Amino acid sequence: MSGGDLETDVLVVGAGNAAACAALSAHEHGARVLMIEAAPEDQRGGNSTYTGGMFRVVYNGLADVRALIPDLTDAELANVELDTYTEDQYFDDIGRLTQYRADPDLAETMIRQSLDTARWMQSKGVRFQLAYGVHGFKHGNRFKFWGGGAVQVWGGGAELVKAWHARLAREGIPVLYQTPALSLLCDDEGVKGVRARRLGKTLDVRAKSVILACGGFESNAEMRTRYLGPGWDLAKVRGTKYNTGGGINMALAIGAMPTGHWSGCHATEWDMNAPPFGDLSVGDSFQKHQYPFCIYINARGERFLDEGADFHTFTYARYGGEVLKQPGQFAWQVFDQKVTHLLREDYRIKRCTRVQADSFEALAQKLEGVDGRKFLETVAAYNAAPRPDVPFDPNVRDGLCTRGLAIDKSNWAQKLDQPPYHAYGVTCGITFTFGGLAINPRAEVLDTAERPIAGLYAAGELVGGLYYHNYGSGSGLVSGAVFGRIAGREAAAKPSADR
Ligand SMILES: Cc1cc2nc3c(=O)[nH]c(=O)nc-3n(C[C@H](O)[C@H](O)[C@H](O)COP(=O)(O)OP(=O)(O)OC[C@H]3O[C@@H](n4cnc5c(N)ncnc54)[C@H](O)[C@@H]3O)c2cc1C
C-alpha cells in the first residue's frame, strides 16, 4: 500500500455471487485478494441477493441431488417425483432457448462444470434445497419437478449472499464497500489494476490481475434505451440499482470485444406498482410467474400472447418484454378459482396489485386502464374456443389447448368459469442484460482480435455470448459460479506464470 493507494495480487470488482466465487477461488489458489464494491454494505450482494436461488444444475439421478441436499429424508423423497437433468438435456434447452446462438464453448463449460461447482459451493458453506412450488406442483399426492428446476439455494439469494460473506470474512478477504471502480489501469503489458472512487476520493488499486464481476447494464436507463431500444427506459428494475454497466464500459474502453445479444435481456412480469428498483424487503415476490394458468389482458381488452406456450421457466424471461410492448406497458393476469391453489406466495403478498369480482362484468369495472367491453368479448371467445378432451395437468405440457382463436393457448387452457375471478396488474421488470464482454472458457477477457487481455478476467452477468432471446431459469447463478471459480483460479495462477 502506498500514498493512500492499495496493492494486491487479485482484485475482484463486485461482491455478488460471481465475485464471491472468484475471490474464494483465487484465495484457495494462494493469491492475496481484495474486493471492491459500489454499494454500501447493507445493500451488498447485487442481483444475487434478490434471487429466489434457482440453480440449474446437471443431475443424473437421485444420488446427485441427494449429495447436494444431504438432509433429504426417505419419507420426503417418497412424495417426490424427480427425473434427471442430464448434460444433453441442458444443452438441448440452451440451444432451443437461444435459437442455437449460445457460444458452444462457454455453454459446454458451464453445463459440464455445473454439478462440480455446486459441490464446491457446498464445501464453502452454501446449502441447497428442493425447489418446491417453483418448478414443481403437488398434483395428486406427489410433487413432480420439471424443466431441470429441482435444485435451489437454501433460503434463496439472501441466504446465498450471507453464506458467501461469512466465508469471505472467515478467509480474511477484505471487501471495500462504496468503492465503485471507474476505469482499468493498464499499459502495454496488460491490466495492472483499477482506478476507483472511495469516500469522495480517487484511489488506485494496483493488482497483478483484475476480475470484473460487477453486473450488466440493466440499471442504467440510458444504456437500456441505447442498446435494448425505445421503451426500455420505462421498465422497472427487479434488482440492484448499482449494475449500471461500469465494468463493461471500462473493459470496452481498453479494447475488449463486445459480444452476445446486446439488444436482448431477461425481463419478466413484475407488479405494476413495484418501485423503480428492487426492494429487499420484498425480494423477488413482485414477480408473477403463474401466467400459464391465466389469460393475459392488455389495455385494449385483448390477449396478446400464448400464456401456455411452455412451462414458465422457459418463457418468463421473454414475456416481460412482451408486456412492455403493450399500450401503457401493462397487462392483467386473470384467473378463476380452479387454479388458485397453484399460485405461489408471490400472489398473496401485501404489496400486490390485485382485484377480484364475482362476475366478469364486475371484474371489467375493476381492471384499471382496460377496455371493459372488449375484455368481455375476449373472455367469451376464449371460453367458447374448442378444446381437446384431455385432462388438465400443471406438471406436464398437457396439450389442453384452444383452437381457432387469433392467438391460441397451447397448454393448460381450462375455461375461466369458477368465480370469484381474480386479476393481477403487471408491467415489465428487467432482470439483467444479455450483451457483454467476450471471454474464453478460462474466463479471460478477449480483445477485438479475440486475444486474451493479459491480467483481465470476467464472470457473471457482464459476460456476453451465453444468452440470446431467452433464458432457462436458474442459469445466471450457475454461470457466475462456474466462471467466477475459473476466473479466480486462472487469475491466481497468472502472476507467477506470466508476469
Ligand atoms: C429478482 C431477481 C431474481 C432472480 N432469480 C434468479 C434465480 O432464482 N436464479 C438465478 O440463477 N438467477 C436469478 N436471477 C439472476 C441473477 O441475479 C444473476 O444472474 C446473478 O445474480 C448475477 O450475479 P453477478 O455476480 O454477475 O452480479 P450481481 O450479483 O448483480 O453482482 C454485481 C455486483 O457488482 C457491483 N457493482 C456494479 N458496478 C460496480 C462498479 N463499477 N464497481 C464496483 N462494484 C460494482 C454491484 O453493486 C453488485 O454488488 C435473478 C435476478 C433478479 C433481479
The ligand as an ORCA input file, in Angstrom:
! r2SCAN-3c Opt
* xyz 0 1
  C     -35.387    -10.536     -8.763
  C     -34.356    -11.444     -9.370
  C     -34.493    -12.822     -9.258
  C     -33.542    -13.665     -9.825
  N     -33.656    -15.009     -9.618
  C     -32.670    -15.824    -10.052
  C     -32.662    -17.206     -9.690
  O     -33.514    -17.683     -8.933
  N     -31.635    -17.980    -10.186
  C     -30.645    -17.469    -10.986
  O     -29.765    -18.221    -11.419
  N     -30.620    -16.158    -11.306
  C     -31.592    -15.330    -10.849
  N     -31.535    -14.004    -11.151
  C     -30.420    -13.533    -11.992
  C     -29.169    -13.426    -11.102
  O     -29.411    -12.453    -10.124
  C     -27.936    -13.041    -11.826
  O     -27.740    -13.806    -12.961
  C     -26.722    -13.237    -10.912
  O     -27.028    -12.933     -9.582
  C     -25.632    -12.330    -11.376
  O     -24.562    -12.415    -10.482
  P     -23.348    -11.434    -10.631
  O     -22.433    -11.747     -9.504
  O     -22.845    -11.433    -12.014
  O     -23.989     -9.967    -10.430
  P     -24.532     -9.268     -9.119
  O     -24.960    -10.245     -8.106
  O     -25.532     -8.258     -9.562
  O     -23.270     -8.542     -8.539
  C     -22.669     -7.438     -9.198
  C     -22.098     -6.511     -8.117
  O     -21.251     -5.545     -8.725
  C     -21.446     -4.295     -8.072
  N     -21.004     -3.244     -8.993
  C     -21.621     -2.768    -10.097
  N     -20.855     -1.836    -10.696
  C     -19.719     -1.734     -9.958
  C     -18.524     -0.955    -10.061
  N     -18.328     -0.084    -11.070
  N     -17.570     -1.121     -9.114
  C     -17.719     -1.988     -8.067
  N     -18.837     -2.742     -7.928
  C     -19.811     -2.625     -8.860
  C     -22.920     -4.278     -7.763
  O     -23.202     -3.387     -6.729
  C     -23.167     -5.739     -7.371
  O     -22.978     -5.946     -5.985
  C     -32.453    -13.127    -10.567
  C     -32.298    -11.750    -10.654
  C     -33.227    -10.909    -10.048
  C     -33.015     -9.421    -10.148
*
